[in-house]
Amino acid sequence: MTCDNCDYKNKKGSKFCNKCGQELNTASNESKYETIRQRKPMILMASIVVIVIGLFVSFAVILNNPLNAFESHLENREF
Ligand SMILES: [Zn+2]
């Protein structure tokens, strides 16, 4: 079994590459399942990204409000 990732020649029947840990394609039937399996983490990743962006936006709003107040305070001091 040759690894798709690093071209390391693994023993027959090994599921994962001994060098880099990449999952090896053992049969064409399994690759079909792999594409289905790979879609789930993609959806999970997308939802995580959305949550992270939402958190960043809410944090920006929370952080921006005191900063704006501070800036306007500074402006008032200067003038
Ligand atoms: Zn490898």
PDB file of the backbone (N, CA, C, O) and the ligand in Angstrom, with CONECT records:
HET     ZN  A 101       1
ATOM      1  N   MET A   1       0.851  -1.207   0.000  1.00  0.00           N
ATOM      2  CA  MET A   1       0.000   0.000   0.000  1.00  0.00           C
ATOM      3  C   MET A   1       0.880   1.249   0.000  1.00  0.00           C
ATOM      4  O   MET A   1       1.617   1.503   0.953  1.00  0.00           O
ATOM      5  N   THR A   2       0.795   2.012  -1.065  1.00  0.00           N
ATOM      6  CA  THR A   2       1.576   3.245  -1.133  1.00  0.00           C
ATOM      7  C   THR A   2       0.731   4.411  -0.616  1.00  0.00           C
ATOM      8  O   THR A   2      -0.429   4.564  -0.998  1.00  0.00           O
ATOM      9  N   CYS A   3       1.304   5.206   0.228  1.00  0.00           N
ATOM     10  CA  CYS A   3       0.581   6.332   0.822  1.00  0.00           C
ATOM     11  C   CYS A   3       0.353   7.437  -0.206  1.00  0.00           C
ATOM     12  O   CYS A   3       1.261   7.801  -0.954  1.00  0.00           O
ATOM     13  N   ASP A   4      -0.870   7.965  -0.235  1.00  0.00           N
ATOM     14  CA  ASP A   4      -1.180   9.065  -1.163  1.00  0.00           C
ATOM     15  C   ASP A   4      -0.505  10.355  -0.734  1.00  0.00           C
ATOM     16  O   ASP A   4      -0.235  11.234  -1.552  1.00  0.00           O
ATOM     17  N   ASN A   5      -0.240  10.455   0.539  1.00  0.00           N
ATOM     18  CA  ASN A   5       0.262  11.713   1.102  1.00  0.00           C
ATOM     19  C   ASN A   5       1.781  11.843   0.964  1.00  0.00           C
ATOM     20  O   ASN A   5       2.284  12.880   0.531  1.00  0.00           O
ATOM     21  N   CYS A   6       2.512  10.777   1.339  1.00  0.00           N
ATOM     22  CA  CYS A   6       3.980  10.892   1.377  1.00  0.00           C
ATOM     23  C   CYS A   6       4.685   9.823   0.541  1.00  0.00           C
ATOM     24  O   CYS A   6       5.914   9.763   0.531  1.00  0.00           O
ATOM     25  N   ASP A   7       3.917   8.973  -0.167  1.00  0.00           N
ATOM     26  CA  ASP A   7       4.465   7.921  -1.028  1.00  0.00           C
ATOM     27  C   ASP A   7       5.282   6.884  -0.258  1.00  0.00           C
ATOM     28  O   ASP A   7       6.139   6.216  -0.837  1.00  0.00           O
ATOM     29  N   TYR A   8       5.027   6.750   1.016  1.00  0.00           N
ATOM     30  CA  TYR A   8       5.707   5.731   1.815  1.00  0.00           C
ATOM     31  C   TYR A   8       5.045   4.387   1.560  1.00  0.00           C
ATOM     32  O   TYR A   8       3.818   4.292   1.564  1.00  0.00           O
ATOM     33  N   LYS A   9       5.859   3.321   1.332  1.00  0.00           N
ATOM     34  CA  LYS A   9       5.306   1.990   1.046  1.00  0.00           C
ATOM     35  C   LYS A   9       5.036   1.257   2.354  1.00  0.00           C
ATOM     36  O   LYS A   9       5.957   0.867   3.072  1.00  0.00           O
ATOM     37  N   ASN A  10       3.743   1.079   2.647  1.00  0.00           N
ATOM     38  CA  ASN A  10       3.335   0.417   3.880  1.00  0.00           C
ATOM     39  C   ASN A  10       3.072  -1.068   3.638  1.00  0.00           C
ATOM     40  O   ASN A  10       2.974  -1.516   2.496  1.00  0.00           O
ATOM     41  N   LYS A  11       2.961  -1.819   4.730  1.00  0.00           N
ATOM     42  CA  LYS A  11       2.652  -3.243   4.639  1.00  0.00           C
ATOM     43  C   LYS A  11       1.235  -3.439   4.110  1.00  0.00           C
ATOM     44  O   LYS A  11       0.369  -2.579   4.270  1.00  0.00           O
ATOM     45  N   LYS A  12       1.017  -4.611   3.463  1.00  0.00           N
ATOM     46  CA  LYS A  12      -0.304  -4.927   2.910  1.00  0.00           C
ATOM     47  C   LYS A  12      -1.332  -5.007   4.042  1.00  0.00           C
ATOM     48  O   LYS A  12      -1.072  -5.588   5.095  1.00  0.00           O
ATOM     49  N   GLY A  13      -2.496  -4.415   3.803  1.00  0.00           N
ATOM     50  CA  GLY A  13      -3.585  -4.502   4.777  1.00  0.00           C
ATOM     51  C   GLY A  13      -3.542  -3.433   5.842  1.00  0.00           C
ATOM     52  O   GLY A  13      -4.453  -3.350   6.665  1.00  0.00           O
ATOM     53  N   SER A  14      -2.507  -2.610   5.851  1.00  0.00           N
ATOM     54  CA  SER A  14      -2.451  -1.553   6.861  1.00  0.00           C
ATOM     55  C   SER A  14      -3.418  -0.438   6.490  1.00  0.00           C
ATOM     56  O   SER A  14      -3.487  -0.010   5.338  1.00  0.00           O
ATOM     57  N   LYS A  15      -4.149   0.014   7.469  1.00  0.00           N
ATOM     58  CA  LYS A  15      -5.187   1.023   7.222  1.00  0.00           C
ATOM     59  C   LYS A  15      -4.612   2.435   7.200  1.00  0.00           C
ATOM     60  O   LYS A  15      -5.115   3.314   6.499  1.00  0.00           O
ATOM     61  N   PHE A  16      -3.561   2.637   7.971  1.00  0.00           N
ATOM     62  CA  PHE A  16      -2.986   3.979   8.068  1.00  0.00           C
ATOM     63  C   PHE A  16      -1.506   3.937   7.715  1.00  0.00           C
ATOM     64  O   PHE A  16      -0.842   2.922   7.922  1.00  0.00           O
ATOM     65  N   CYS A  17      -0.998   5.025   7.187  1.00  0.00           N
ATOM     66  CA  CYS A  17       0.414   5.131   6.823  1.00  0.00           C
ATOM     67  C   CYS A  17       1.271   5.089   8.081  1.00  0.00           C
ATOM     68  O   CYS A  17       0.982   5.758   9.073  1.00  0.00           O
ATOM     69  N   ASN A  18       2.343   4.281   8.019  1.00  0.00           N
ATOM     70  CA  ASN A  18       3.232   4.164   9.174  1.00  0.00           C
ATOM     71  C   ASN A  18       4.120   5.391   9.342  1.00  0.00           C
ATOM     72  O   ASN A  18       4.680   5.616  10.414  1.00  0.00           O
ATOM     73  N   LYS A  19       4.247   6.180   8.284  1.00  0.00           N
ATOM     74  CA  LYS A  19       5.130   7.341   8.340  1.00  0.00           C
ATOM     75  C   LYS A  19       4.381   8.600   8.781  1.00  0.00           C
ATOM     76  O   LYS A  19       4.803   9.294   9.707  1.00  0.00           O
ATOM     77  N   CYS A  20       3.244   8.889   8.096  1.00  0.00           N
ATOM     78  CA  CYS A  20       2.557  10.157   8.365  1.00  0.00           C
ATOM     79  C   CYS A  20       1.164   9.979   8.979  1.00  0.00           C
ATOM     80  O   CYS A  20       0.543  10.953   9.404  1.00  0.00           O
ATOM     81  N   GLY A  21       0.665   8.713   9.027  1.00  0.00           N
ATOM     82  CA  GLY A  21      -0.633   8.497   9.646  1.00  0.00           C
ATOM     83  C   GLY A  21      -1.823   8.736   8.745  1.00  0.00           C
ATOM     84  O   GLY A  21      -2.965   8.691   9.203  1.00  0.00           O
ATOM     85  N   GLN A  22      -1.581   8.989   7.480  1.00  0.00           N
ATOM     86  CA  GLN A  22      -2.649   9.205   6.503  1.00  0.00           C
ATOM     87  C   GLN A  22      -3.446   7.922   6.310  1.00  0.00           C
ATOM     88  O   GLN A  22      -2.864   6.839   6.246  1.00  0.00           O
ATOM     89  N   GLU A  23      -4.779   8.027   6.214  1.00  0.00           N
ATOM     90  CA  GLU A  23      -5.619   6.861   5.980  1.00  0.00           C
ATOM     91  C   GLU A  23      -5.391   6.367   4.565  1.00  0.00           C
ATOM     92  O   GLU A  23      -5.447   7.146   3.612  1.00  0.00           O
ATOM     93  N   LEU A  24      -5.131   5.056   4.423  1.00  0.00           N
ATOM     94  CA  LEU A  24      -4.823   4.496   3.114  1.00  0.00           C
ATOM     95  C   LEU A  24      -6.090   3.995   2.437  1.00  0.00           C
ATOM     96  O   LEU A  24      -6.984   3.448   3.084  1.00  0.00           O
ATOM     97  N   ASN A  25      -6.153   4.190   1.123  1.00  0.00           N
ATOM     98  CA  ASN A  25      -7.305   3.715   0.346  1.00  0.00           C
ATOM     99  C   ASN A  25      -7.126   2.233   0.069  1.00  0.00           C
ATOM    100  O   ASN A  25      -6.331   1.845  -0.787  1.00  0.00           O
ATOM    101  N   THR A  26      -7.877   1.395   0.805  1.00  0.00           N
ATOM    102  CA  THR A  26      -7.728  -0.057   0.677  1.00  0.00           C
ATOM    103  C   THR A  26      -8.545  -0.600  -0.479  1.00  0.00           C
ATOM    104  O   THR A  26      -8.100  -1.536  -1.142  1.00  0.00           O
ATOM    105  N   ALA A  27      -9.721  -0.052  -0.749  1.00  0.00           N
ATOM    106  CA  ALA A  27     -10.567  -0.533  -1.844  1.00  0.00           C
ATOM    107  C   ALA A  27     -11.392   0.620  -2.403  1.00  0.00           C
ATOM    108  O   ALA A  27     -11.612   1.635  -1.741  1.00  0.00           O
ATOM    109  N   SER A  28     -11.844   0.431  -3.652  1.00  0.00           N
ATOM    110  CA  SER A  28     -12.636   1.483  -4.291  1.00  0.00           C
ATOM    111  C   SER A  28     -13.975   1.664  -3.576  1.00  0.00           C
ATOM    112  O   SER A  28     -14.522   2.766  -3.535  1.00  0.00           O
ATOM    113  N   ASN A  29     -14.500   0.563  -3.010  1.00  0.00           N
ATOM    114  CA  ASN A  29     -15.760   0.635  -2.277  1.00  0.00           C
ATOM    115  C   ASN A  29     -15.620   1.515  -1.038  1.00  0.00           C
ATOM    116  O   ASN A  29     -16.522   2.279  -0.694  1.00  0.00           O
ATOM    117  N   GLU A  30     -14.473   1.392  -0.379  1.00  0.00           N
ATOM    118  CA  GLU A  30     -14.266   2.140   0.851  1.00  0.00           C
ATOM    119  C   GLU A  30     -14.078   3.623   0.582  1.00  0.00           C
ATOM    120  O   GLU A  30     -14.441   4.466   1.402  1.00  0.00           O
ATOM    121  N   SER A  31     -13.504   3.933  -0.581  1.00  0.00           N
ATOM    122  CA  SER A  31     -13.288   5.349  -0.907  1.00  0.00           C
ATOM    123  C   SER A  31     -14.617   6.084  -1.025  1.00  0.00           C
ATOM    124  O   SER A  31     -14.708   7.275  -0.724  1.00  0.00           O
ATOM    125  N   LYS A  32     -15.670   5.348  -1.475  1.00  0.00           N
ATOM    126  CA  LYS A  32     -17.014   5.934  -1.545  1.00  0.00           C
ATOM    127  C   LYS A  32     -17.466   6.337  -0.143  1.00  0.00           C
ATOM    128  O   LYS A  32     -17.977   7.435   0.077  1.00  0.00           O
ATOM    129  N   TYR A  33     -17.261   5.413   0.798  1.00  0.00           N
ATOM    130  CA  TYR A  33     -17.659   5.700   2.175  1.00  0.00           C
ATOM    131  C   TYR A  33     -16.819   6.843   2.742  1.00  0.00           C
ATOM    132  O   TYR A  33     -17.294   7.650   3.540  1.00  0.00           O
ATOM    133  N   GLU A  34     -15.576   6.888   2.316  1.00  0.00           N
ATOM    134  CA  GLU A  34     -14.677   7.930   2.821  1.00  0.00           C
ATOM    135  C   GLU A  34     -15.144   9.311   2.404  1.00  0.00           C
ATOM    136  O   GLU A  34     -15.073  10.263   3.181  1.00  0.00           O
ATOM    137  N   THR A  35     -15.627   9.413   1.157  1.00  0.00           N
ATOM    138  CA  THR A  35     -16.103  10.723   0.699  1.00  0.00           C
ATOM    139  C   THR A  35     -17.319  11.148   1.506  1.00  0.00           C
ATOM    140  O   THR A  35     -17.491  12.328   1.809  1.00  0.00           O
ATOM    141  N   ILE A  36     -18.166  10.175   1.853  1.00  0.00           N
ATOM    142  CA  ILE A  36     -19.338  10.494   2.688  1.00  0.00           C
ATOM    143  C   ILE A  36     -18.865  10.878   4.088  1.00  0.00           C
ATOM    144  O   ILE A  36     -19.366  11.824   4.696  1.00  0.00           O
ATOM    145  N   ARG A  37     -17.883  10.115   4.584  1.00  0.00           N
ATOM    146  CA  ARG A  37     -17.376  10.389   5.927  1.00  0.00           C
ATOM    147  C   ARG A  37     -16.658  11.747   5.976  1.00  0.00           C
ATOM    148  O   ARG A  37     -16.688  12.449   6.987  1.00  0.00           O
ATOM    149  N   GLN A  38     -16.015  12.093   4.858  1.00  0.00           N
ATOM    150  CA  GLN A  38     -15.276  13.348   4.841  1.00  0.00           C
ATOM    151  C   GLN A  38     -16.202  14.553   4.764  1.00  0.00           C
ATOM    152  O   GLN A  38     -15.804  15.670   5.096  1.00  0.00           O
ATOM    153  N   ARG A  39     -17.441  14.328   4.325  1.00  0.00           N
ATOM    154  CA  ARG A  39     -18.376  15.448   4.230  1.00  0.00           C
ATOM    155  C   ARG A  39     -18.836  15.897   5.609  1.00  0.00           C
ATOM    156  O   ARG A  39     -19.034  17.088   5.851  1.00  0.00           O
ATOM    157  N   LYS A  40     -19.003  14.939   6.507  1.00  0.00           N
ATOM    158  CA  LYS A  40     -19.497  15.291   7.854  1.00  0.00           C
ATOM    159  C   LYS A  40     -18.557  16.248   8.583  1.00  0.00           C
ATOM    160  O   LYS A  40     -19.010  17.268   9.102  1.00  0.00           O
ATOM    161  N   PRO A  41     -17.250  15.941   8.636  1.00  0.00           N
ATOM    162  CA  PRO A  41     -16.343  16.913   9.267  1.00  0.00           C
ATOM    163  C   PRO A  41     -16.356  18.267   8.575  1.00  0.00           C
ATOM    164  O   PRO A  41     -16.180  19.299   9.222  1.00  0.00           O
ATOM    165  N   MET A  42     -16.567  18.268   7.244  1.00  0.00           N
ATOM    166  CA  MET A  42     -16.644  19.540   6.509  1.00  0.00           C
ATOM    167  C   MET A  42     -17.798  20.390   7.036  1.00  0.00           C
ATOM    168  O   MET A  42     -17.643  21.590   7.261  1.00  0.00           O
ATOM    169  N   ILE A  43     -18.967  19.749   7.234  1.00  0.00           N
ATOM    170  CA  ILE A  43     -20.141  20.464   7.760  1.00  0.00           C
ATOM    171  C   ILE A  43     -19.848  20.926   9.181  1.00  0.00           C
ATOM    172  O   ILE A  43     -20.183  22.045   9.570  1.00  0.00           O
ATOM    173  N   LEU A  44     -19.212  20.035   9.951  1.00  0.00           N
ATOM    174  CA  LEU A  44     -18.857  20.376  11.330  1.00  0.00           C
ATOM    175  C   LEU A  44     -17.909  21.566  11.349  1.00  0.00           C
ATOM    176  O   LEU A  44     -18.087  22.509  12.121  1.00  0.00           O
ATOM    177  N   MET A  45     -16.895  21.506  10.484  1.00  0.00           N
ATOM    178  CA  MET A  45     -15.920  22.597  10.396  1.00  0.00           C
ATOM    179  C   MET A  45     -16.612  23.907  10.016  1.00  0.00           C
ATOM    180  O   MET A  45     -16.315  24.962  10.577  1.00  0.00           O
ATOM    181  N   ALA A  46     -17.543  23.826   9.053  1.00  0.00           N
ATOM    182  CA  ALA A  46     -18.251  25.024   8.602  1.00  0.00           C
ATOM    183  C   ALA A  46     -19.056  25.626   9.744  1.00  0.00           C
ATOM    184  O   ALA A  46     -19.068  26.843   9.929  1.00  0.00           O
ATOM    185  N   SER A  47     -19.734  24.766  10.516  1.00  0.00           N
ATOM    186  CA  SER A  47     -20.534  25.275  11.633  1.00  0.00           C
ATOM    187  C   SER A  47     -19.631  25.872  12.703  1.00  0.00           C
ATOM    188  O   SER A  47     -19.976  26.877  13.323  1.00  0.00           O
ATOM    189  N   ILE A  48     -18.471  25.250  12.920  1.00  0.00           N
ATOM    190  CA  ILE A  48     -17.512  25.780  13.906  1.00  0.00           C
ATOM    191  C   ILE A  48     -17.015  27.146  13.453  1.00  0.00           C
ATOM    192  O   ILE A  48     -16.900  28.073  14.255  1.00  0.00           O
ATOM    193  N   VAL A  49     -16.719  27.264  12.145  1.00  0.00           N
ATOM    194  CA  VAL A  49     -16.249  28.546  11.596  1.00  0.00           C
ATOM    195  C   VAL A  49     -17.319  29.623  11.787  1.00  0.00           C
ATOM    196  O   VAL A  49     -17.017  30.758  12.157  1.00  0.00           O
ATOM    197  N   VAL A  50     -18.582  29.243  11.526  1.00  0.00           N
ATOM    198  CA  VAL A  50     -19.690  30.198  11.678  1.00  0.00           C
ATOM    199  C   VAL A  50     -19.792  30.646  13.141  1.00  0.00           C
ATOM    200  O   VAL A  50     -19.979  31.829  13.425  1.00  0.00           O
ATOM    201  N   ILE A  51     -19.669  29.690  14.059  1.00  0.00           N
ATOM    202  CA  ILE A  51     -19.758  30.007  15.489  1.00  0.00           C
ATOM    203  C   ILE A  51     -18.605  30.928  15.891  1.00  0.00           C
ATOM    204  O   ILE A  51     -18.794  31.898  16.625  1.00  0.00           O
ATOM    205  N   VAL A  52     -17.401  30.603  15.391  1.00  0.00           N
ATOM    206  CA  VAL A  52     -16.218  31.412  15.726  1.00  0.00           C
ATOM    207  C   VAL A  52     -16.373  32.832  15.197  1.00  0.00           C
ATOM    208  O   VAL A  52     -16.054  33.799  15.888  1.00  0.00           O
ATOM    209  N   ILE A  53     -16.870  32.950  13.953  1.00  0.00           N
ATOM    210  CA  ILE A  53     -17.075  34.283  13.365  1.00  0.00           C
ATOM    211  C   ILE A  53     -18.114  35.047  14.184  1.00  0.00           C
ATOM    212  O   ILE A  53     -17.954  36.237  14.456  1.00  0.00           O
ATOM    213  N   GLY A  54     -19.185  34.343  14.574  1.00  0.00           N
ATOM    214  CA  GLY A  54     -20.217  34.972  15.399  1.00  0.00           C
ATOM    215  C   GLY A  54     -19.652  35.468  16.713  1.00  0.00           C
ATOM    216  O   GLY A  54     -19.983  36.561  17.172  1.00  0.00           O
ATOM    217  N   LEU A  55     -18.788  34.648  17.322  1.00  0.00           N
ATOM    218  CA  LEU A  55     -18.147  35.046  18.585  1.00  0.00           C
ATOM    219  C   LEU A  55     -17.261  36.269  18.378  1.00  0.00           C
ATOM    220  O   LEU A  55     -17.255  37.191  19.194  1.00  0.00           O
ATOM    221  N   PHE A  56     -16.510  36.263  17.270  1.00  0.00           N
ATOM    222  CA  PHE A  56     -15.627  37.386  16.972  1.00  0.00           C
ATOM    223  C   PHE A  56     -16.428  38.671  16.787  1.00  0.00           C
ATOM    224  O   PHE A  56     -16.044  39.734  17.273  1.00  0.00           O
ATOM    225  N   VAL A  57     -17.548  38.552  16.075  1.00  0.00           N
ATOM    226  CA  VAL A  57     -18.381  39.730  15.818  1.00  0.00           C
ATOM    227  C   VAL A  57     -18.935  40.268  17.138  1.00  0.00           C
ATOM    228  O   VAL A  57     -18.903  41.474  17.385  1.00  0.00           O
ATOM    229  N   SER A  58     -19.445  39.362  17.987  1.00  0.00           N
ATOM    230  CA  SER A  58     -20.006  39.803  19.261  1.00  0.00           C
ATOM    231  C   SER A  58     -18.907  40.393  20.144  1.00  0.00           C
ATOM    232  O   SER A  58     -19.136  41.370  20.857  1.00  0.00           O
ATOM    233  N   PHE A  59     -17.728  39.802  20.094  1.00  0.00           N
ATOM    234  CA  PHE A  59     -16.596  40.330  20.865  1.00  0.00           C
ATOM    235  C   PHE A  59     -16.196  41.715  20.365  1.00  0.00           C
ATOM    236  O   PHE A  59     -15.892  42.615  21.148  1.00  0.00           O
ATOM    237  N   ALA A  60     -16.204  41.864  19.027  1.00  0.00           N
ATOM    238  CA  ALA A  60     -15.855  43.152  18.435  1.00  0.00           C
ATOM    239  C   ALA A  60     -16.847  44.217  18.876  1.00  0.00           C
ATOM    240  O   ALA A  60     -16.457  45.347  19.170  1.00  0.00           O
ATOM    241  N   VAL A  61     -18.129  43.864  18.922  1.00  0.00           N
ATOM    242  CA  VAL A  61     -19.163  44.812  19.343  1.00  0.00           C
ATOM    243  C   VAL A  61     -18.955  45.182  20.808  1.00  0.00           C
ATOM    244  O   VAL A  61     -19.052  46.350  21.183  1.00  0.00           O
ATOM    245  N   ILE A  62     -18.664  44.161  21.642  1.00  0.00           N
ATOM    246  CA  ILE A  62     -18.465  44.401  23.073  1.00  0.00           C
ATOM    247  C   ILE A  62     -17.214  45.242  23.295  1.00  0.00           C
ATOM    248  O   ILE A  62     -17.209  46.163  24.111  1.00  0.00           O
ATOM    249  N   LEU A  63     -16.141  44.910  22.552  1.00  0.00           N
ATOM    250  CA  LEU A  63     -14.876  45.624  22.724  1.00  0.00           C
ATOM    251  C   LEU A  63     -14.922  47.025  22.119  1.00  0.00           C
ATOM    252  O   LEU A  63     -14.253  47.942  22.597  1.00  0.00           O
ATOM    253  N   ASN A  64     -15.715  47.178  21.069  1.00  0.00           N
ATOM    254  CA  ASN A  64     -15.779  48.467  20.383  1.00  0.00           C
ATOM    255  C   ASN A  64     -16.492  49.521  21.212  1.00  0.00           C
ATOM    256  O   ASN A  64     -16.108  50.691  21.189  1.00  0.00           O
ATOM    257  N   ASN A  65     -17.516  49.126  21.937  1.00  0.00           N
ATOM    258  CA  ASN A  65     -18.313  50.109  22.670  1.00  0.00           C
ATOM    259  C   ASN A  65     -17.515  50.860  23.732  1.00  0.00           C
ATOM    260  O   ASN A  65     -17.564  52.090  23.759  1.00  0.00           O
ATOM    261  N   PRO A  66     -16.778  50.166  24.614  1.00  0.00           N
ATOM    262  CA  PRO A  66     -15.961  50.910  25.584  1.00  0.00           C
ATOM    263  C   PRO A  66     -14.859  51.704  24.908  1.00  0.00           C
ATOM    264  O   PRO A  66     -14.501  52.789  25.364  1.00  0.00           O
ATOM    265  N   LEU A  67     -14.306  51.150  23.790  1.00  0.00           N
ATOM    266  CA  LEU A  67     -13.234  51.841  23.083  1.00  0.00           C
ATOM    267  C   LEU A  67     -13.746  53.146  22.492  1.00  0.00           C
ATOM    268  O   LEU A  67     -13.077  54.175  22.585  1.00  0.00           O
ATOM    269  N   ASN A  68     -14.928  53.110  21.886  1.00  0.00           N
ATOM    270  CA  ASN A  68     -15.510  54.330  21.328  1.00  0.00           C
ATOM    271  C   ASN A  68     -15.752  55.353  22.433  1.00  0.00           C
ATOM    272  O   ASN A  68     -15.507  56.546  22.253  1.00  0.00           O
ATOM    273  N   ALA A  69     -16.235  54.873  23.575  1.00  0.00           N
ATOM    274  CA  ALA A  69     -16.490  55.768  24.697  1.00  0.00           C
ATOM    275  C   ALA A  69     -15.178  56.391  25.164  1.00  0.00           C
ATOM    276  O   ALA A  69     -15.118  57.579  25.484  1.00  0.00           O
ATOM    277  N   PHE A  70     -14.114  55.558  25.198  1.00  0.00           N
ATOM    278  CA  PHE A  70     -12.801  56.041  25.622  1.00  0.00           C
ATOM    279  C   PHE A  70     -12.269  57.081  24.643  1.00  0.00           C
ATOM    280  O   PHE A  70     -11.730  58.110  25.051  1.00  0.00           O
ATOM    281  N   GLU A  71     -12.426  56.803  23.328  1.00  0.00           N
ATOM    282  CA  GLU A  71     -11.941  57.724  22.306  1.00  0.00           C
ATOM    283  C   GLU A  71     -12.672  59.061  22.386  1.00  0.00           C
ATOM    284  O   GLU A  71     -12.055  60.122  22.295  1.00  0.00           O
ATOM    285  N   SER A  72     -13.993  59.000  22.557  1.00  0.00           N
ATOM    286  CA  SER A  72     -14.761  60.244  22.643  1.00  0.00           C
ATOM    287  C   SER A  72     -14.367  61.012  23.906  1.00  0.00           C
ATOM    288  O   SER A  72     -14.371  62.242  23.924  1.00  0.00           O
ATOM    289  N   HIS A  73     -14.027  60.267  24.958  1.00  0.00           N
ATOM    290  CA  HIS A  73     -13.567  60.890  26.190  1.00  0.00           C
ATOM    291  C   HIS A  73     -12.257  61.645  25.949  1.00  0.00           C
ATOM    292  O   HIS A  73     -12.064  62.766  26.421  1.00  0.00           O
ATOM    293  N   LEU A  74     -11.348  60.982  25.185  1.00  0.00           N
ATOM    294  CA  LEU A  74     -10.065  61.610  24.851  1.00  0.00           C
ATOM    295  C   LEU A  74     -10.285  62.870  24.024  1.00  0.00           C
ATOM    296  O   LEU A  74      -9.641  63.897  24.239  1.00  0.00           O
ATOM    297  N   GLU A  75     -11.214  62.765  23.071  1.00  0.00           N
ATOM    298  CA  GLU A  75     -11.504  63.933  22.212  1.00  0.00           C
ATOM    299  C   GLU A  75     -12.038  65.087  23.057  1.00  0.00           C
ATOM    300  O   GLU A  75     -11.683  66.248  22.849  1.00  0.00           O
ATOM    301  N   ASN A  76     -12.884  64.748  23.997  1.00  0.00           N
ATOM    302  CA  ASN A  76     -13.444  65.799  24.861  1.00  0.00           C
ATOM    303  C   ASN A  76     -12.351  66.476  25.681  1.00  0.00           C
ATOM    304  O   ASN A  76     -12.404  67.675  25.954  1.00  0.00           O
ATOM    305  N   ARG A  77     -11.356  65.671  26.066  1.00  0.00           N
ATOM    306  CA  ARG A  77     -10.268  66.213  26.865  1.00  0.00           C
ATOM    307  C   ARG A  77      -9.414  67.171  26.054  1.00  0.00           C
ATOM    308  O   ARG A  77      -8.975  68.216  26.534  1.00  0.00           O
ATOM    309  N   GLU A  78      -9.189  66.768  24.777  1.00  0.00           N
ATOM    310  CA  GLU A  78      -8.313  67.584  23.926  1.00  0.00           C
ATOM    311  C   GLU A  78      -8.946  68.917  23.592  1.00  0.00           C
ATOM    312  O   GLU A  78      -8.286  69.956  23.567  1.00  0.00           O
ATOM    313  N   PHE A  79     -10.247  68.860  23.334  1.00  0.00           N
ATOM    314  CA  PHE A  79     -10.909  70.127  22.940  1.00  0.00           C
ATOM    315  C   PHE A  79     -11.355  70.947  24.143  1.00  0.00           C
ATOM    316  O   PHE A  79     -11.922  72.028  23.978  1.00  0.00           O
TER     317      PHE A  79
HETATM  318 ZN    ZN A 101       2.185   8.703   4.465  1.00  0.00          ZN2+
END
